Amino acid sequence: MCVFSLSRQIYRPLLIIGLIFQCHAGYSQTSPPAASIPQSSNTIKAKASIPDELKPVAAAYDKAVKLHKAGKIDLAIAAYKEFIQLGMKAKILRSSLLPGYQNLGSLYEVSGNFKEASDALIQVVQINPKDASALAHLSAILAGRQDYDRAKIYATQALALKPPPKIAAPAHFALGSAAGAAKDLVTAEKEFRITTELAPENPQAFFNYALMLNRQKKLNLALENIEKAVRLAPNFLEARLFLAY
């Protein structure tokens, strides 16, 4: 089973000792963020007010954002890591490091480095345990890495926060993946069905739902959902192979 595909953007100001300055934060699992990343409505160009000892931190973040927007993934990753290191050295609040960890998670994911992506998101949820979006996204990544025990923990935590459908969807997907791996087909079917209802644009959800239906010999319904997956993603090779057989 593949990692649940989820595109999302986050707009949060970078805060250092109460100061708000150039803020860009956004990430997408499926494509590198580029120049279309909008600025936060809270953006305030207040660099002149930043204490001298914090200016290298601000500069590192600005550099990372420019590289991020340009789609220069490896360089942006290095720059966000530099921002985090400088921020820790300057002993700023951990919450001020959130944009760096969030965007690191995104860029690692875009580059297919899911271990580092999950490590970055773990930092996010340690800093903010009520970030339902990060919890749900982390659960889906861990499920894709077959780390089902931790995936279930984070998915359950995300759903306990009663998030909106687009955030709840990857958490249910993670629970379905964990149940499928444990051969609990009934639970897996239920969780993937819920995922298709919450994220009707996601072909992977329909594909996994169809797999669970097929294993239970619910062939007509399985075929119906495989066809939905193909309609959503005509180049979805696994789904087309399923139809061929």
Secondary structure, DSSP 8 states (H G I E B T S, - for coil): ------EE-----EEETTEEE-----EESSS---TT----TT----GGGS-GGGHHHHHHHHHHHHHHHTT-HHHHHHHHHHHHHHHHHTT--GGGGHHHHHHHHHHHHHTT-HHHHHHHHHHHHHH-TT-HHHHHHHHHHHHHTT-HHHHHHHHHHHHHT---HHHHHHHHHHHHHHHHHTT-HHHHHHHHHHHHHH-TT-HHHHHHHHHHHHHTT-HHHHHHHHHHHHHH-TT-HHHHHHHH-
